[in-house]
Amino acid sequence: MRARVFVTLKPSVFDPQGRTIADALHSMGYAGVGDVRQGKYFELELDAPSADRARSMASEVADKLLANPVIESYRVEVD
Amino acid sequence: MRARVFVTLKPSVFDPQGRTIADALHSMGYAGVGDVRQGKYFELELDAPSADRARSMASEVADKLLANPVIESYRVEVD
């Protein structure tokens, strides 16, 4: 079963990488680009008996290793 | 309009970060974790008149700046 984990900085945390990307895009002529946020994306192959079990394993893994819960939030999708 | 861009290494490209994460999870007792791939995730606020236009702008931006098309592939979602 495949789980996808998206880790992003919390909205209250300044994202300098995203800001740099937005500035670069403006200087390349993309005036229509507003805020940009950069995050991390993980695809995990999980040996789990059900989607629920895969989801809870992926959440546990995100909490313990993939995300820093102080400044980051994450979202899990299973398919 | 918000576009989300997912950038991942092409399947044929070795992903040492993903491998390191998988090894770490195995040593933490998660034997059910198989392959792990790490990628990048971007959220872009776009001032575009339609979803199609936002999608094409996000693809252009991904091609030119966010992804390295030699070793990475990307996927765009608009909502």
Backbone of each chain as nested JSON, in Angstrom:
{
  "chains": [
    {"id": "A", "residues": [
      {"number": 1, "name": "MET", "atoms": {"N": [0.837, -1.181, 0.0], "CA": [0.0, 0.0, 0.0], "C": [0.885, 1.248, 0.0]}},
      {"number": 2, "name": "ARG", "atoms": {"N": [0.479, 2.256, -0.749], "CA": [1.326, 3.436, -0.86], "C": [0.752, 4.597, -0.038]}},
      {"number": 3, "name": "ALA", "atoms": {"N": [1.591, 5.152, 0.826], "CA": [1.199, 6.339, 1.593], "C": [2.005, 7.525, 1.108]}},
      {"number": 4, "name": "ARG", "atoms": {"N": [1.352, 8.665, 1.031], "CA": [2.048, 9.895, 0.647], "C": [1.941, 10.873, 1.806]}},
      {"number": 5, "name": "VAL", "atoms": {"N": [3.072, 11.416, 2.205], "CA": [3.106, 12.346, 3.337], "C": [3.605, 13.699, 2.834]}},
      {"number": 6, "name": "PHE", "atoms": {"N": [2.838, 14.736, 3.125], "CA": [3.204, 16.101, 2.737], "C": [3.555, 16.855, 4.01]}},
      {"number": 7, "name": "VAL", "atoms": {"N": [4.745, 17.38, 4.065], "CA": [5.177, 18.128, 5.252], "C": [5.383, 19.581, 4.844]}},
      {"number": 8, "name": "THR", "atoms": {"N": [4.709, 20.486, 5.53], "CA": [4.88, 21.915, 5.24], "C": [5.135, 22.671, 6.532]}},
      {"number": 9, "name": "LEU", "atoms": {"N": [5.818, 23.795, 6.418], "CA": [5.975, 24.681, 7.565], "C": [4.603, 25.189, 7.971]}},
      {"number": 10, "name": "LYS", "atoms": {"N": [4.394, 25.35, 9.287], "CA": [3.128, 25.919, 9.745], "C": [2.967, 27.329, 9.178]}},
      {"number": 11, "name": "PRO", "atoms": {"N": [1.721, 27.75, 8.954], "CA": [1.504, 29.059, 8.319], "C": [2.176, 30.217, 9.068]}},
      {"number": 12, "name": "SER", "atoms": {"N": [2.34, 30.08, 10.368], "CA": [2.93, 31.176, 11.149], "C": [4.448, 31.212, 11.043]}},
      {"number": 13, "name": "VAL", "atoms": {"N": [5.055, 30.195, 10.437], "CA": [6.512, 30.125, 10.352], "C": [6.974, 30.695, 9.013]}},
      {"number": 14, "name": "PHE", "atoms": {"N": [7.937, 31.601, 9.062], "CA": [8.462, 32.218, 7.846], "C": [9.169, 31.169, 6.996]}},
      {"number": 15, "name": "ASP", "atoms": {"N": [8.917, 31.207, 5.689], "CA": [9.473, 30.221, 4.769], "C": [10.436, 30.929, 3.807]}},
      {"number": 16, "name": "PRO", "atoms": {"N": [11.712, 31.043, 4.157], "CA": [12.65, 31.793, 3.316], "C": [12.863, 31.174, 1.939]}},
      {"number": 17, "name": "GLN", "atoms": {"N": [12.798, 29.827, 1.851], "CA": [12.956, 29.193, 0.533], "C": [11.806, 29.584, -0.382]}},
      {"number": 18, "name": "GLY", "atoms": {"N": [10.592, 29.524, 0.165], "CA": [9.423, 29.891, -0.619], "C": [9.506, 31.344, -1.068]}},
      {"number": 19, "name": "ARG", "atoms": {"N": [9.966, 32.214, -0.155], "CA": [10.084, 33.625, -0.485], "C": [11.099, 33.845, -1.61]}},
      {"number": 20, "name": "THR", "atoms": {"N": [12.21, 33.107, -1.528], "CA": [13.246, 33.231, -2.561], "C": [12.716, 32.774, -3.916]}},
      {"number": 21, "name": "ILE", "atoms": {"N": [11.945, 31.687, -3.914], "CA": [11.349, 31.201, -5.165], "C": [10.39, 32.24, -5.737]}},
      {"number": 22, "name": "ALA", "atoms": {"N": [9.556, 32.833, -4.869], "CA": [8.605, 33.849, -5.328], "C": [9.365, 35.036, -5.932]}},
      {"number": 23, "name": "ASP", "atoms": {"N": [10.426, 35.474, -5.259], "CA": [11.217, 36.6, -5.779], "C": [11.84, 36.244, -7.133]}},
      {"number": 24, "name": "ALA", "atoms": {"N": [12.367, 35.012, -7.245], "CA": [12.977, 34.584, -8.508], "C": [11.936, 34.588, -9.622]}},
      {"number": 25, "name": "LEU", "atoms": {"N": [10.741, 34.097, -9.32], "CA": [9.688, 34.047, -10.346], "C": [9.268, 35.453, -10.772]}},
      {"number": 26, "name": "HIS", "atoms": {"N": [9.197, 36.367, -9.808], "CA": [8.857, 37.751, -10.168], "C": [9.918, 38.32, -11.11]}},
      {"number": 27, "name": "SER", "atoms": {"N": [11.185, 38.056, -10.804], "CA": [12.255, 38.615, -11.65], "C": [12.293, 37.924, -13.015]}},
      {"number": 28, "name": "MET", "atoms": {"N": [11.674, 36.742, -13.123], "CA": [11.578, 36.06, -14.419], "C": [10.331, 36.504, -15.188]}},
      {"number": 29, "name": "GLY", "atoms": {"N": [9.559, 37.409, -14.612], "CA": [8.409, 37.949, -15.326], "C": [7.068, 37.361, -14.924]}},
      {"number": 30, "name": "TYR", "atoms": {"N": [7.048, 36.474, -13.956], "CA": [5.775, 35.883, -13.507], "C": [5.152, 36.762, -12.42]}},
      {"number": 31, "name": "ALA", "atoms": {"N": [4.517, 37.853, -12.863], "CA": [3.954, 38.802, -11.901], "C": [2.731, 38.206, -11.197]}},
      {"number": 32, "name": "GLY", "atoms": {"N": [2.119, 37.197, -11.789], "CA": [0.895, 36.625, -11.221], "C": [1.136, 35.646, -10.09]}},
      {"number": 33, "name": "VAL", "atoms": {"N": [2.396, 35.466, -9.715], "CA": [2.69, 34.532, -8.627], "C": [2.661, 35.28, -7.302]}},
      {"number": 34, "name": "GLY", "atoms": {"N": [1.848, 34.802, -6.374], "CA": [1.786, 35.41, -5.046], "C": [2.682, 34.637, -4.094]}},
      {"number": 35, "name": "ASP", "atoms": {"N": [2.095, 34.226, -2.998], "CA": [2.845, 33.508, -1.973], "C": [3.289, 32.128, -2.484]}},
      {"number": 36, "name": "VAL", "atoms": {"N": [4.504, 31.729, -2.139], "CA": [4.996, 30.381, -2.449], "C": [5.462, 29.737, -1.148]}},
      {"number": 37, "name": "ARG", "atoms": {"N": [5.049, 28.497, -0.919], "CA": [5.514, 27.76, 0.255], "C": [6.179, 26.485, -0.231]}},
      {"number": 38, "name": "GLN", "atoms": {"N": [7.355, 26.194, 0.337], "CA": [8.017, 24.945, -0.034], "C": [7.879, 23.935, 1.099]}},
      {"number": 39, "name": "GLY", "atoms": {"N": [7.665, 22.7, 0.737], "CA": [7.584, 21.642, 1.732], "C": [8.279, 20.388, 1.242]}},
      {"number": 40, "name": "LYS", "atoms": {"N": [8.08, 19.309, 1.979], "CA": [8.671, 18.028, 1.607], "C": [7.564, 17.035, 1.302]}},
      {"number": 41, "name": "TYR", "atoms": {"N": [7.91, 16.08, 0.494], "CA": [6.925, 15.117, 0.018], "C": [7.574, 13.735, 0.102]}},
      {"number": 42, "name": "PHE", "atoms": {"N": [6.873, 12.787, 0.692], "CA": [7.42, 11.444, 0.845], "C": [6.431, 10.416, 0.305]}},
      {"number": 43, "name": "GLU", "atoms": {"N": [6.946, 9.438, -0.41], "CA": [6.134, 8.291, -0.815], "C": [6.671, 7.069, -0.085]}},
      {"number": 44, "name": "LEU", "atoms": {"N": [5.817, 6.391, 0.659], "CA": [6.235, 5.218, 1.42], "C": [5.468, 3.998, 0.945]}},
      {"number": 45, "name": "GLU", "atoms": {"N": [6.196, 2.942, 0.634], "CA": [5.555, 1.652, 0.362], "C": [5.394, 0.948, 1.71]}},
      {"number": 46, "name": "LEU", "atoms": {"N": [4.144, 0.658, 2.09], "CA": [3.905, 0.073, 3.404], "C": [3.266, -1.299, 3.256]}},
      {"number": 47, "name": "ASP", "atoms": {"N": [3.759, -2.219, 4.048], "CA": [3.178, -3.554, 4.092], "C": [2.149, -3.545, 5.23]}},
      {"number": 48, "name": "ALA", "atoms": {"N": [0.917, -3.169, 4.91], "CA": [-0.114, -3.014, 5.936], "C": [-1.379, -3.744, 5.494]}},
      {"number": 49, "name": "PRO", "atoms": {"N": [-2.13, -4.315, 6.447], "CA": [-3.308, -5.117, 6.088], "C": [-4.504, -4.281, 5.63]}},
      {"number": 50, "name": "SER", "atoms": {"N": [-4.526, -2.992, 5.956], "CA": [-5.677, -2.174, 5.56], "C": [-5.221, -0.732, 5.364]}},
      {"number": 51, "name": "ALA", "atoms": {"N": [-6.059, 0.042, 4.674], "CA": [-5.733, 1.451, 4.437], "C": [-5.661, 2.206, 5.763]}},
      {"number": 52, "name": "ASP", "atoms": {"N": [-6.541, 1.862, 6.7], "CA": [-6.54, 2.533, 8.008], "C": [-5.233, 2.294, 8.744]}},
      {"number": 53, "name": "ARG", "atoms": {"N": [-4.774, 1.035, 8.683], "CA": [-3.526, 0.689, 9.37], "C": [-2.346, 1.396, 8.694]}},
      {"number": 54, "name": "ALA", "atoms": {"N": [-2.391, 1.471, 7.365], "CA": [-1.323, 2.165, 6.633], "C": [-1.32, 3.645, 6.995]}},
      {"number": 55, "name": "ARG", "atoms": {"N": [-2.524, 4.223, 7.105], "CA": [-2.628, 5.64, 7.439], "C": [-2.067, 5.915, 8.83]}},
      {"number": 56, "name": "SER", "atoms": {"N": [-2.392, 5.045, 9.782], "CA": [-1.918, 5.298, 11.147], "C": [-0.406, 5.069, 11.239]}},
      {"number": 57, "name": "MET", "atoms": {"N": [0.112, 4.08, 10.461], "CA": [1.565, 3.882, 10.471], "C": [2.267, 5.088, 9.859]}},
      {"number": 58, "name": "ALA", "atoms": {"N": [1.726, 5.605, 8.764], "CA": [2.35, 6.757, 8.107], "C": [2.312, 7.991, 9.016]}},
      {"number": 59, "name": "SER", "atoms": {"N": [1.205, 8.159, 9.759], "CA": [1.11, 9.306, 10.668], "C": [2.137, 9.195, 11.782]}},
      {"number": 60, "name": "GLU", "atoms": {"N": [2.308, 7.978, 12.303], "CA": [3.279, 7.741, 13.375], "C": [4.693, 8.061, 12.89]}},
      {"number": 61, "name": "VAL", "atoms": {"N": [4.994, 7.573, 11.681], "CA": [6.311, 7.799, 11.083], "C": [6.546, 9.298, 10.837]}},
      {"number": 62, "name": "ALA", "atoms": {"N": [5.493, 9.986, 10.387], "CA": [5.619, 11.431, 10.144], "C": [5.89, 12.162, 11.447]}},
      {"number": 63, "name": "ASP", "atoms": {"N": [5.171, 11.763, 12.502], "CA": [5.353, 12.385, 13.82], "C": [6.757, 12.167, 14.357]}},
      {"number": 64, "name": "LYS", "atoms": {"N": [7.261, 10.952, 14.186], "CA": [8.53, 10.601, 14.811], "C": [9.744, 10.993, 13.995]}},
      {"number": 65, "name": "LEU", "atoms": {"N": [9.63, 10.964, 12.657], "CA": [10.841, 11.13, 11.85], "C": [10.725, 12.18, 10.746]}},
      {"number": 66, "name": "LEU", "atoms": {"N": [9.602, 12.198, 10.043], "CA": [9.57, 13.0, 8.814], "C": [9.315, 14.483, 9.069]}},
      {"number": 67, "name": "ALA", "atoms": {"N": [8.55, 14.789, 10.123], "CA": [8.195, 16.186, 10.383], "C": [8.689, 16.613, 11.757]}},
      {"number": 68, "name": "ASN", "atoms": {"N": [8.958, 17.883, 11.885], "CA": [9.248, 18.476, 13.186], "C": [7.965, 19.147, 13.657]}},
      {"number": 69, "name": "PRO", "atoms": {"N": [7.244, 18.512, 14.579], "CA": [5.904, 19.017, 14.921], "C": [5.885, 20.413, 15.554]}},
      {"number": 70, "name": "VAL", "atoms": {"N": [7.045, 20.905, 15.961], "CA": [7.076, 22.263, 16.528], "C": [6.817, 23.308, 15.438]}},
      {"number": 71, "name": "ILE", "atoms": {"N": [7.422, 23.115, 14.278], "CA": [7.295, 24.141, 13.227], "C": [6.624, 23.624, 11.956]}},
      {"number": 72, "name": "GLU", "atoms": {"N": [6.405, 22.308, 11.887], "CA": [5.846, 21.763, 10.648], "C": [4.533, 21.029, 10.912]}},
      {"number": 73, "name": "SER", "atoms": {"N": [3.69, 21.023, 9.911], "CA": [2.496, 20.18, 9.973], "C": [2.557, 19.206, 8.799]}},
      {"number": 74, "name": "TYR", "atoms": {"N": [1.78, 18.139, 8.875], "CA": [1.828, 17.168, 7.785], "C": [0.434, 16.664, 7.464]}},
      {"number": 75, "name": "ARG", "atoms": {"N": [0.328, 16.084, 6.285], "CA": [-0.928, 15.52, 5.815], "C": [-0.592, 14.166, 5.203]}},
      {"number": 76, "name": "VAL", "atoms": {"N": [-1.452, 13.173, 5.446], "CA": [-1.201, 11.82, 4.947], "C": [-2.308, 11.423, 3.979]}},
      {"number": 77, "name": "GLU", "atoms": {"N": [-1.921, 10.848, 2.845], "CA": [-2.903, 10.269, 1.916], "C": [-2.502, 8.825, 1.652]}},
      {"number": 78, "name": "VAL", "atoms": {"N": [-3.488, 7.932, 1.597], "CA": [-3.195, 6.521, 1.337], "C": [-3.981, 6.084, 0.108]}},
      {"number": 79, "name": "ASP", "atoms": {"N": [-3.301, 5.371, -0.809], "CA": [-4.074, 4.807, -1.919], "C": [-3.509, 3.451, -2.347]}}
    ]},
    {"id": "B", "residues": [
      {"number": 1, "name": "MET", "atoms": {"N": [-5.88, 31.547, -7.067], "CA": [-6.004, 30.118, -7.282], "C": [-4.749, 29.427, -6.745]}},
      {"number": 2, "name": "ARG", "atoms": {"N": [-4.924, 28.275, -6.131], "CA": [-3.774, 27.603, -5.543], "C": [-3.335, 26.412, -6.395]}},
      {"number": 3, "name": "ALA", "atoms": {"N": [-2.043, 26.394, -6.741], "CA": [-1.483, 25.251, -7.467], "C": [-0.521, 24.523, -6.54]}},
      {"number": 4, "name": "ARG", "atoms": {"N": [-0.552, 23.209, -6.623], "CA": [0.386, 22.406, -5.845], "C": [1.267, 21.63, -6.82]}},
      {"number": 5, "name": "VAL", "atoms": {"N": [2.561, 21.705, -6.63], "CA": [3.506, 21.031, -7.516], "C": [4.295, 20.015, -6.698]}},
      {"number": 6, "name": "PHE", "atoms": {"N": [4.303, 18.776, -7.163], "CA": [5.043, 17.688, -6.516], "C": [6.215, 17.336, -7.417]}},
      {"number": 7, "name": "VAL", "atoms": {"N": [7.408, 17.429, -6.895], "CA": [8.599, 17.102, -7.677], "C": [9.248, 15.871, -7.067]}},
      {"number": 8, "name": "THR", "atoms": {"N": [9.441, 14.847, -7.881], "CA": [10.105, 13.631, -7.379], "C": [11.207, 13.222, -8.341]}},
      {"number": 9, "name": "LEU", "atoms": {"N": [12.192, 12.533, -7.806], "CA": [13.221, 11.957, -8.67], "C": [12.569, 10.929, -9.58]}},
      {"number": 10, "name": "LYS", "atoms": {"N": [13.036, 10.831, -10.821], "CA": [12.516, 9.802, -11.721], "C": [12.801, 8.423, -11.129]}},
      {"number": 11, "name": "PRO", "atoms": {"N": [11.938, 7.456, -11.427], "CA": [12.089, 6.131, -10.799], "C": [13.459, 5.492, -11.035]}},
      {"number": 12, "name": "SER", "atoms": {"N": [14.102, 5.83, -12.154], "CA": [15.399, 5.213, -12.47], "C": [16.557, 5.862, -11.711]}},
      {"number": 13, "name": "VAL", "atoms": {"N": [16.282, 6.978, -11.012], "CA": [17.345, 7.708, -10.32], "C": [17.39, 7.266, -8.853]}},
      {"number": 14, "name": "PHE", "atoms": {"N": [18.565, 6.914, -8.389], "CA": [18.733, 6.481, -7.0], "C": [18.433, 7.638, -6.053]}},
      {"number": 15, "name": "ASP", "atoms": {"N": [17.69, 7.344, -4.984], "CA": [17.267, 8.364, -4.026], "C": [17.908, 8.075, -2.667]}},
      {"number": 16, "name": "PRO", "atoms": {"N": [19.123, 8.601, -2.43], "CA": [19.831, 8.273, -1.181], "C": [19.103, 8.764, 0.068]}},
      {"number": 17, "name": "GLN", "atoms": {"N": [18.397, 9.902, -0.025], "CA": [17.659, 10.39, 1.143], "C": [16.543, 9.422, 1.515]}},
      {"number": 18, "name": "GLY", "atoms": {"N": [15.817, 8.978, 0.481], "CA": [14.735, 8.027, 0.727], "C": [15.273, 6.737, 1.326]}},
      {"number": 19, "name": "ARG", "atoms": {"N": [16.427, 6.29, 0.806], "CA": [17.026, 5.058, 1.305], "C": [17.429, 5.205, 2.781]}},
      {"number": 20, "name": "THR", "atoms": {"N": [17.987, 6.371, 3.113], "CA": [18.4, 6.637, 4.495], "C": [17.19, 6.635, 5.43]}},
      {"number": 21, "name": "ILE", "atoms": {"N": [16.092, 7.238, 4.97], "CA": [14.868, 7.26, 5.776], "C": [14.352, 5.838, 5.99]}},
      {"number": 22, "name": "ALA", "atoms": {"N": [14.353, 5.031, 4.916], "CA": [13.886, 3.64, 5.037], "C": [14.754, 2.874, 6.033]}},
      {"number": 23, "name": "ASP", "atoms": {"N": [16.071, 3.056, 5.947], "CA": [16.972, 2.373, 6.881], "C": [16.701, 2.811, 8.317]}},
      {"number": 24, "name": "ALA", "atoms": {"N": [16.497, 4.117, 8.498], "CA": [16.23, 4.636, 9.848], "C": [14.942, 4.031, 10.396]}},
      {"number": 25, "name": "LEU", "atoms": {"N": [13.912, 3.95, 9.552], "CA": [12.637, 3.398, 10.012], "C": [12.77, 1.916, 10.356]}},
      {"number": 26, "name": "HIS", "atoms": {"N": [13.553, 1.186, 9.575], "CA": [13.765, -0.231, 9.912], "C": [14.445, -0.354, 11.269]}},
      {"number": 27, "name": "SER", "atoms": {"N": [15.437, 0.501, 11.515], "CA": [16.143, 0.41, 12.8], "C": [15.266, 0.883, 13.954]}},
      {"number": 28, "name": "MET", "atoms": {"N": [14.194, 1.627, 13.646], "CA": [13.246, 2.038, 14.69], "C": [12.155, 0.99, 14.893]}},
      {"number": 29, "name": "GLY", "atoms": {"N": [12.211, -0.109, 14.135], "CA": [11.26, -1.192, 14.338], "C": [10.124, -1.249, 13.331]}},
      {"number": 30, "name": "TYR", "atoms": {"N": [10.121, -0.34, 12.358], "CA": [9.059, -0.374, 11.355], "C": [9.455, -1.314, 10.213]}},
      {"number": 31, "name": "ALA", "atoms": {"N": [9.279, -2.605, 10.442], "CA": [9.702, -3.591, 9.445], "C": [8.783, -3.552, 8.217]}},
      {"number": 32, "name": "GLY", "atoms": {"N": [7.573, -3.032, 8.367], "CA": [6.609, -3.023, 7.271], "C": [6.847, -1.923, 6.249]}},
      {"number": 33, "name": "VAL", "atoms": {"N": [7.901, -1.134, 6.435], "CA": [8.175, -0.058, 5.49], "C": [9.071, -0.572, 4.375]}},
      {"number": 34, "name": "GLY", "atoms": {"N": [8.62, -0.421, 3.137], "CA": [9.426, -0.83, 1.999], "C": [10.177, 0.363, 1.446]}},
      {"number": 35, "name": "ASP", "atoms": {"N": [10.014, 0.583, 0.162], "CA": [10.715, 1.667, -0.507], "C": [10.203, 3.029, -0.012]}},
      {"number": 36, "name": "VAL", "atoms": {"N": [11.113, 3.975, 0.162], "CA": [10.735, 5.358, 0.502], "C": [11.376, 6.279, -0.529]}},
      {"number": 37, "name": "ARG", "atoms": {"N": [10.579, 7.208, -1.064], "CA": [11.125, 8.2, -2.002], "C": [10.836, 9.578, -1.425]}},
      {"number": 38, "name": "GLN", "atoms": {"N": [11.843, 10.445, -1.443], "CA": [11.623, 11.807, -0.965], "C": [11.548, 12.759, -2.134]}},
      {"number": 39, "name": "GLY", "atoms": {"N": [10.65, 13.71, -2.058], "CA": [10.541, 14.718, -3.097], "C": [10.291, 16.078, -2.501]}},
      {"number": 40, "name": "LYS", "atoms": {"N": [9.979, 17.028, -3.374], "CA": [9.689, 18.389, -2.925], "C": [8.244, 18.713, -3.245]}},
      {"number": 41, "name": "TYR", "atoms": {"N": [7.722, 19.626, -2.465], "CA": [6.318, 19.974, -2.568], "C": [6.218, 21.495, -2.529]}},
      {"number": 42, "name": "PHE", "atoms": {"N": [5.486, 22.08, -3.463], "CA": [5.366, 23.535, -3.512], "C": [3.894, 23.927, -3.573]}},
      {"number": 43, "name": "GLU", "atoms": {"N": [3.534, 24.944, -2.823], "CA": [2.206, 25.545, -2.944], "C": [2.382, 26.948, -3.497]}},
      {"number": 44, "name": "LEU", "atoms": {"N": [1.724, 27.218, -4.607], "CA": [1.845, 28.537, -5.241], "C": [0.479, 29.203, -5.3]}},
      {"number": 45, "name": "GLU", "atoms": {"N": [0.42, 30.43, -4.807], "CA": [-0.783, 31.244, -4.999], "C": [-0.649, 31.948, -6.341]}},
      {"number": 46, "name": "LEU", "atoms": {"N": [-1.586, 31.669, -7.266], "CA": [-1.47, 32.223, -8.614], "C": [-2.662, 33.118, -8.917]}},
      {"number": 47, "name": "ASP", "atoms": {"N": [-2.356, 34.251, -9.504], "CA": [-3.406, 35.156, -9.958], "C": [-3.697, 34.804, -11.414]}},
      {"number": 48, "name": "ALA", "atoms": {"N": [-4.61, 33.864, -11.622], "CA": [-4.892, 33.377, -12.977], "C": [-6.403, 33.389, -13.197]}},
      {"number": 49, "name": "PRO", "atoms": {"N": [-6.82, 33.657, -14.448], "CA": [-8.261, 33.774, -14.723], "C": [-9.008, 32.447, -14.73]}},
      {"number": 50, "name": "SER", "atoms": {"N": [-8.302, 31.33, -14.898], "CA": [-8.993, 30.038, -14.944], "C": [-8.07, 28.958, -14.406]}},
      {"number": 51, "name": "ALA", "atoms": {"N": [-8.645, 27.81, -14.078], "CA": [-7.854, 26.692, -13.568], "C": [-6.872, 26.203, -14.628]}},
      {"number": 52, "name": "ASP", "atoms": {"N": [-7.316, 26.211, -15.908], "CA": [-6.432, 25.767, -16.987], "C": [-5.206, 26.667, -17.104]}},
      {"number": 53, "name": "ARG", "atoms": {"N": [-5.458, 27.971, -16.986], "CA": [-4.354, 28.929, -17.104], "C": [-3.414, 28.766, -15.896]}},
      {"number": 54, "name": "ALA", "atoms": {"N": [-3.972, 28.54, -14.72], "CA": [-3.154, 28.334, -13.521], "C": [-2.315, 27.077, -13.68]}},
      {"number": 55, "name": "ARG", "atoms": {"N": [-2.942, 26.034, -14.225], "CA": [-2.218, 24.777, -14.404], "C": [-1.053, 24.959, -15.389]}},
      {"number": 56, "name": "SER", "atoms": {"N": [-1.298, 25.672, -16.493], "CA": [-0.223, 25.82, -17.479], "C": [0.878, 26.715, -16.914]}},
      {"number": 57, "name": "MET", "atoms": {"N": [0.5, 27.733, -16.113], "CA": [1.532, 28.58, -15.506], "C": [2.37, 27.773, -14.51]}},
      {"number": 58, "name": "ALA", "atoms": {"N": [1.715, 26.952, -13.716], "CA": [2.435, 26.145, -12.727], "C": [3.369, 25.145, -13.42]}},
      {"number": 59, "name": "SER", "atoms": {"N": [2.918, 24.571, -14.551], "CA": [3.766, 23.624, -15.272], "C": [4.997, 24.32, -15.838]}},
      {"number": 60, "name": "GLU", "atoms": {"N": [4.786, 25.524, -16.357], "CA": [5.891, 26.301, -16.924], "C": [6.923, 26.609, -15.839]}},
      {"number": 61, "name": "VAL", "atoms": {"N": [6.424, 27.046, -14.682], "CA": [7.276, 27.383, -13.548], "C": [8.036, 26.145, -13.058]}},
      {"number": 62, "name": "ALA", "atoms": {"N": [7.354, 25.005, -13.047], "CA": [8.005, 23.76, -12.615], "C": [9.122, 23.383, -13.579]}},
      {"number": 63, "name": "ASP", "atoms": {"N": [8.834, 23.528, -14.878], "CA": [9.834, 23.211, -15.904], "C": [11.057, 24.105, -15.796]}},
      {"number": 64, "name": "LYS", "atoms": {"N": [10.819, 25.394, -15.559], "CA": [11.911, 26.368, -15.623], "C": [12.675, 26.488, -14.318]}},
      {"number": 65, "name": "LEU", "atoms": {"N": [11.993, 26.285, -13.177], "CA": [12.658, 26.623, -11.913], "C": [12.566, 25.526, -10.857]}},
      {"number": 66, "name": "LEU", "atoms": {"N": [11.401, 24.9, -10.701], "CA": [11.203, 24.043, -9.529], "C": [11.794, 22.647, -9.704]}},
      {"number": 67, "name": "ALA", "atoms": {"N": [11.805, 22.159, -10.941], "CA": [12.281, 20.787, -11.165], "C": [13.449, 20.788, -12.135]}},
      {"number": 68, "name": "ASN", "atoms": {"N": [14.298, 19.807, -12.0], "CA": [15.358, 19.562, -12.972], "C": [14.879, 18.43, -13.876]}},
      {"number": 69, "name": "PRO", "atoms": {"N": [14.422, 18.769, -15.087], "CA": [13.752, 17.744, -15.908], "C": [14.646, 16.571, -16.315]}},
      {"number": 70, "name": "VAL", "atoms": {"N": [15.961, 16.706, -16.143], "CA": [16.848, 15.594, -16.484], "C": [16.654, 14.428, -15.51]}},
      {"number": 71, "name": "ILE", "atoms": {"N": [16.534, 14.756, -14.229], "CA": [16.452, 13.678, -13.237], "C": [15.142, 13.671, -12.456]}},
      {"number": 72, "name": "GLU", "atoms": {"N": [14.338, 14.731, -12.611], "CA": [13.115, 14.815, -11.808], "C": [11.877, 14.888, -12.697]}},
      {"number": 73, "name": "SER", "atoms": {"N": [10.781, 14.39, -12.17], "CA": [9.505, 14.595, -12.835], "C": [8.595, 15.348, -11.871]}},
      {"number": 74, "name": "TYR", "atoms": {"N": [7.529, 15.935, -12.393], "CA": [6.649, 16.7, -11.514], "C": [5.196, 16.467, -11.898]}},
      {"number": 75, "name": "ARG", "atoms": {"N": [4.354, 16.797, -10.955], "CA": [2.915, 16.666, -11.148], "C": [2.288, 17.943, -10.602]}},
      {"number": 76, "name": "VAL", "atoms": {"N": [1.27, 18.445, -11.287], "CA": [0.629, 19.696, -10.877], "C": [-0.827, 19.435, -10.538]}},
      {"number": 77, "name": "GLU", "atoms": {"N": [-1.291, 19.983, -9.436], "CA": [-2.718, 19.951, -9.093], "C": [-3.183, 21.379, -8.847]}},
      {"number": 78, "name": "VAL", "atoms": {"N": [-4.378, 21.684, -9.315], "CA": [-4.915, 23.031, -9.112], "C": [-6.26, 22.924, -8.407]}},
      {"number": 79, "name": "ASP", "atoms": {"N": [-6.476, 23.785, -7.412], "CA": [-7.813, 23.807, -6.789], "C": [-8.179, 25.205, -6.307]}}
    ]}
  ]
}
